[in-house]
């Protein structure tokens, strides 16, 4: 069925960049075959994916006269996508909860809808899926879309994403898409002036209290435990003052509790800051975003709300106040600051979650085709990076709120000692010093510090075990003696530190 209302649409006036034109031609050429295509298109955040798929939708409707459906996963994205399509001359209708039926004779050429809404309408037989010729999946890395792709028997599929990699190892993207089309890399977009150049400032944060949830990423509870601690809040404030003060800044957190503590600390320090999360009222959210846009040097601390569909080019600094195992989330968070403006050629990345160490620099080249075709290899790499973190129980970690650094890599310390020509026992010496300072920094008296050292018993045993591995073949009795000697030396050092501090206070 031909769509009769196409001649009344307004043609786009926005000029396309050369790489956008090239990618549109490539994608549309692959759609021209008689077989139904399943294509996945990759382009960095800020590269203009919405503009590209809007143009493809327009050309497809003009050439084939068949309906197009664009799938999104959030209400905000539905509205934004609908507006982008209209700008490209594509008249469209948003299928929301108020729309109960999409008839075959409906005059709209294009529909935009959320996955769950469309799934329900299709299940109830209220949408004619056979007349849909093209389905465009925005943020295609989300696994929620897969259940709908088979519902359109006569349609080609184009998935669009900045990161063609599924967080679920059991649902690789090559299972749902036949070919990956890779767009202009981040480095090239920066060189050509389409994206701002990042300046990255990383802080080595001890993450050994973080635990991973069922979906593989670090849990909110363990993240709140770490990032809402006084030591981490102090580090965040220090990092902001060092590298972002006076700049419009986004702070990304994993938990609402942490974000509200950030709000409290920065407000008390006299900085203009607001908080947003996915539970914030819609009208309040709009008010806060308007404030952020208009306020020079504004700070916005957020959780699960600004990683997609948020476009504010005036952002000058992005602070990752969290750790993540998701490369998609990593790119989405940083991409919020990458928009280019005439007076903005660079932006700052402040990493407080060792994310750059885990994924590499945001603008470093990645072989997305290899990752798409061999996702299991990349999953192994990311899992190893996350599992290399020795887990100290959160309950134990909570006993040391004033200590930012609590981890100690015994194997790395042993290797470093050998390279310097030092004796192996310097490893235990340094470990004891760190444990003694942890106890002293979180106690007011000698007795409190010594009592606190008892909390470290399992951690000490783990470090002794790692040290014994470095030495090679050692007897059980020797390992037992190492543990006893460690604890005795720790007690002596704690008493010395606390005594010295008491003397200093008395002198004052």
Phi, psi and omega in degrees: 000126177280145180266119190278343189271009187292327185294344183270356182285154179268128182286149185293148178250348181290129179280132180274147173283160186299320182290329177292317177299317180297317182290324177298316178299316181297313182294317183291326177297322180286341176279346189282348181289167181284332180281149177291129183263149171231097186248144174242128184245127180251132173205139184299151172305128182097352181278347178097042181298320182294320177299318183294310183287337174294318178294321178295318177301316180298311181296321181296315180296317180298320186277318188252346178063028179244160186285151178237137174240132176250124181261135175230173182242003179217149181300318181300321180291329177302310183294315181297318179295319178300317179294320180295320178296318178297321177299328178274006177090011182259107175290132187214168180229133177276124178269098179247192184297339181280341181270117185261339183208140173241104186278160180298326182270006179301138187280347181289136180275337188218143178233146177237130183206157174279153185303307186296320180297312180295321179301317180293318180295320180293318180300324180277001179073025185262358179233130178278101183275342184289335182271000178277124183262336183216130174245125178251126183252109177279145184052055191293347179291344178290128184288347182295340184283334190301327183292345181261339189299327181279358183276353182245088190296336185246017188251145165277156183237134169235115174265142183233130181200157173275338184224096182284065184211124180275135178292340179265113182298337180276354181232063181296146185291334179290351175286333186250344180232141185274333186211143176253129174254118184265127180274191182298130180291161183301315181303318180291322178295326177290313181300324182274000176085016180270335177232154178282152181273131182276145168244114188259133176236112183253144176242134180282101184256135178284116185251016189287359174264353182284141176239153182261141181270191183297329183267005172099337181271166181292139185289155178295318183299312181289329177291317177299320180302319182278306191281345175265003179288152180305321182295318181286324177296323177293320178296319179300313180297319178297314181297320177298313181295327181286322192231354185222000185301131181084353180261148176292123194229138170253133176244120180259128181237164178266335183229150180295321179301315179298313183300321179289328175292322176299315178303315182296313183295315182288325177296315179296333179277356175092018181261148180282110186215148174226162180241140175224141169215179186287359176257357179294135179304143184303314181294321178293320178299315179298320180296317181293319180294324176295318177300315182297320181294321187272340189268121178292133179070018181293151177240134178235115177260134191213167177218124169054037184221331188247012183279338176223149175074009180247122184230101177227092186300341184282357178298128183250339181219140176238124179249119176271090181270046182192163171250149177215152174260005183262114178293330177297311179297321178303311181290323181294316181297310182294324181300339179295338180257000190271355181299139183263139174230161179307321181260013184230101180257341181227164171212161184258140170244122176247114187255113178249024180223017181055028183289323179296323177295326183283319188250346188092170179300144182303322184265008178288145180294140177233140178274083185296328179295319178294319178295319179297318183279334183229059185296333182296328179293316181292325176299319179297319180297313181292322179296320179296319180298323180281322183284344178292347178282118176288128186271112168269129182306142182301324180297321178291318181300324183295343179285348185234058185295337183270004182250113179286322182253117181234350181271157178211114182276097184298316182296317179293321180295321179295316179296320179295321179296318179296318181294330179273355182077020180271163178286150182300328185293347176296337178297311179293325178302312181293323179295317179297318178301316180296314180296322179295318179293323177300316180292319182291320183290345182244022181221156177256339182226166178299315182298321177295318181295319179292322177295321179294328180297334178294333178294341184270007188304312180292323179295320178297316179299321180295317181294321178297320179297317178296320179296318179298324177298322180295323183286337181101224182281113176227154182280160177297323180296322180292319178297319178297317179296322178301318180294318180294317180295320179301311184293322178295315180293326178297316180299314180299317182292321178299316180298321179295313182297313182293324178294318179297318180294323179294321179295321179295320179293322179294321180296324179291000000 
